[in-house]
């Protein structure tokens, strides 16, 4: 994601990864690049109450289900989790449109195709034990910040800007690491663990990626740009 100032050369990105990636572009090279955290686009007034262990169930993959979502690896890890000793009866929910080529989904996997509004899915997402942003390629992820905003621990891969946003308590898992992803399912399957991890994710979001945090950082950038270009105010 890239934002160019209308009155000066500086560029704003939403991760160090993106900043490094765009720095060599012809329209960016030689200019100042700033990093501002990406907040969720869900209105905070629509965030449901934090869900405790009694209400925690299922894992979710949400959004456009393209190849970058790493569905094949996720399904392999999910099957191992279900076949192992840590499964607690949860389902893996695939929510959104996409070119899924799998004719038969594994046991305890359910696909809800079609577009959706936040109002349609926010309660389901907030009650999840984990949301997957385990992508093969990414810059940042709206699912990752939305997950934290809702008090659900995201499960991320170490690509793009995802590691920069991920709470340290659940570090990123390599893209093709089926065993590592299975272990994450096993860990979060316990509802108390999922709740504690979700609480840590919510605190991480509030400290680093909330709207207020993003606005403060953006205002700081715009103020500096205004001073550098001789503007009296922003």
C-alpha positions in Angstrom: 0.0 0.0 0.0 1.4 3.4 -1.0 0.4 6.9 -0.3 2.1 9.9 -2.1 1.8 13.4 -0.7 0.1 15.8 -3.0 2.4 18.7 -2.2 5.8 17.1 -1.6 8.0 14.1 -2.6 7.8 12.0 0.7 6.1 8.6 0.5 4.1 6.9 3.2 3.9 3.1 3.5 2.5 0.8 6.2 5.5 -1.5 6.9 9.3 -1.5 6.7 9.0 -4.3 4.2 6.9 -2.1 1.9 9.2 0.9 2.4 12.2 -1.1 1.3 10.3 -2.5 -1.6 9.2 0.8 -3.0 12.4 2.7 -2.2 14.0 1.8 -5.6 11.0 2.8 -7.7 11.7 5.6 -10.1 9.0 7.8 -8.7 10.2 7.2 -5.1 14.0 6.9 -5.3 15.8 9.7 -3.6 12.7 10.9 -1.6 11.9 10.4 2.1 9.9 7.3 2.9 7.9 7.1 6.1 6.2 4.1 7.8 2.8 4.6 9.5 1.1 1.6 11.1 -2.0 0.2 9.4 -5.2 0.2 11.5 -8.2 -2.0 11.0 -11.0 -0.6 8.8 -13.6 -1.9 11.1 -15.3 0.9 13.1 -14.5 0.4 16.7 -18.1 0.9 17.6 -18.9 -2.4 15.7 -16.4 -4.5 17.7 -18.2 -7.1 19.8 -17.4 -7.6 23.5 -14.3 -9.7 24.1 -15.1 -13.4 24.0 -14.1 -15.6 26.9 -13.2 -19.3 26.9 -16.8 -20.5 27.0 -17.6 -18.8 23.7 -14.4 -19.7 21.8 -14.6 -22.1 18.9 -13.3 -22.7 15.4 -10.5 -21.3 13.3 -11.1 -19.0 10.3 -9.6 -18.1 7.0 -11.3 -15.0 5.7 -11.2 -12.9 2.5 -10.5 -13.6 -1.1 -9.4 -17.2 -1.2 -6.7 -16.9 -3.8 -3.5 -19.0 -4.0 -1.6 -16.6 -1.8 -3.8 -17.7 1.1 -1.8 -20.9 1.2 -4.9 -23.0 1.6 -3.3 -26.3 0.6 -0.7 -26.1 3.4 -3.4 -25.0 5.9 -5.6 -27.9 5.1 -2.7 -30.4 5.5 -2.0 -28.9 8.9 -5.7 -28.9 9.8 -6.0 -32.6 9.0 -3.0 -33.4 11.2 -4.6 -31.4 14.0 -7.9 -33.2 13.7 -6.2 -36.6 13.6 -4.1 -35.8 16.6 -4.9 -35.6 20.3 -5.4 -31.9 20.7 -8.5 -31.4 18.5 -11.4 -30.0 20.6 -14.2 -30.4 18.0 -13.6 -27.1 16.2 -14.2 -26.5 12.5 -12.0 -24.6 10.1 -14.2 -22.0 8.4 -13.2 -20.7 4.9 -15.1 -17.4 4.5 -15.1 -15.7 1.1 -15.0 -16.1 -2.6 -12.1 -17.6 -4.5 -10.9 -20.2 -7.0 -10.7 -23.1 -4.6 -9.9 -26.2 -6.7 -10.4 -28.8 -4.0 -13.4 -31.0 -4.9 -13.8 -32.5 -1.4 -12.9 -30.5 1.7 -11.4 -32.5 4.6 -13.4 -33.4 7.6 -14.5 -30.5 9.8 -13.8 -27.8 7.2 -16.7 -25.7 6.0 -16.7 -23.1 3.2 -19.0 -20.1 3.2 -18.5 -18.7 -0.4 -19.7 -15.3 -1.5 -18.9 -11.7 -0.6 -19.8 -10.5 2.9 -20.0 -7.4 5.0 -18.4 -7.1 8.4 -21.8 -7.2 10.0 -22.3 -10.7 8.5 -19.2 -12.2 10.0 -17.8 -10.1 12.8 -19.4 -12.2 15.6 -18.0 -15.4 14.0 -14.6 -13.9 13.7 -14.6 -12.5 17.3 -15.4 -15.9 18.7 -12.6 -17.7 16.8 -9.7 -19.4 18.5 -7.4 -18.1 15.7 -7.6 -16.3 12.4 -5.2 -17.3 9.7 -3.0 -14.8 7.8 -0.6 -17.6 6.8 0.1 -16.3 3.4 2.6 -17.2 0.7 3.0 -13.5 -0.3 1.8 -10.3 1.4 2.7 -6.7 2.2 0.4 -6.1 5.1 -2.9 -7.9 5.9 -6.2 -6.4 6.9 -7.1 -9.8 8.3 -4.2 -9.7 10.7 -5.0 -6.3 12.1 -8.8 -7.1 12.2 -8.0 -10.3 14.1 -6.1 -8.4 16.8 -8.7 -5.7 17.0 -11.3 -8.4 17.7 -9.2 -10.0 20.4 -8.2 -13.1 18.3 -4.7 -14.2 17.8 -3.7 -14.2 14.1 -1.6 -17.1 12.8 0.9 -15.5 10.3 3.7 -16.5 8.0 7.1 -14.7 7.9 6.5 -13.0 4.5 6.0 -9.3 3.5 5.1 -7.1 6.4 3.3 -9.8 8.4 6.1 -10.4 10.9 6.2 -6.7 11.8 2.6 -6.7 12.9 2.5 -10.1 14.6 2.4 -10.3 18.4 5.7 -11.9 19.6 3.8 -14.5 21.8 2.8 -16.4 18.6 5.7 -15.9 16.2 5.3 -16.3 12.4 5.4 -19.9 11.0 7.2 -20.7 7.8 5.1 -20.9 4.7 5.5 -24.6 4.1 5.9 -25.7 7.8 3.0 -28.1 8.2 4.2 -29.3 11.5 4.6 -25.8 12.9 1.1 -24.8 11.7 -0.3 -28.0 13.2 1.4 -27.1 16.5 -0.3 -23.7 16.4 -3.7 -25.3 15.9 -3.0 -27.6 18.8 -1.9 -24.8 21.1 -4.9 -22.5 20.4 -7.4 -25.4 20.4 -7.5 -25.0 24.2 -10.1 -22.3 24.8 -8.3 -20.8 27.8 -5.1 -20.6 25.8 -7.0 -19.0 22.9 -8.5 -16.5 25.2 -5.2 -15.5 26.7 -3.5 -15.2 23.3 -6.5 -13.2 22.1 -6.2 -10.8 25.0 -2.5 -10.3 24.2 -3.4 -9.7 20.6 -5.9 -7.0 21.6 -3.4 -5.3 23.8 -0.8 -5.4 21.0 -3.4 -3.8 18.6 -4.3 -1.1 21.0 -0.7 -0.2 21.6 0.6 -0.3 18.0 -2.2 -0.2 15.5 -5.3 1.5 16.8 -6.9 4.4 14.9 -5.5 6.8 17.5 -2.0 5.4 17.1 -2.2 5.6 13.3 -3.6 9.1 13.3 -0.9 10.3 15.7 1.8 8.8 13.5 0.3 10.2 10.3 -0.2 13.7 11.8 3.5 13.6 12.9 4.5 12.8 9.3 2.3 15.5 7.8 3.5 18.1 10.3 7.1 17.3 9.4 6.3 17.5 5.7 4.5 20.8 6.2 7.5 22.3 8.0 9.9 21.0 5.4 7.9 22.5 2.6 7.2 25.8 4.3 3.5 25.1 5.1 2.3 26.9 8.2 0.0 24.2 9.4 -1.5 20.8 8.4 
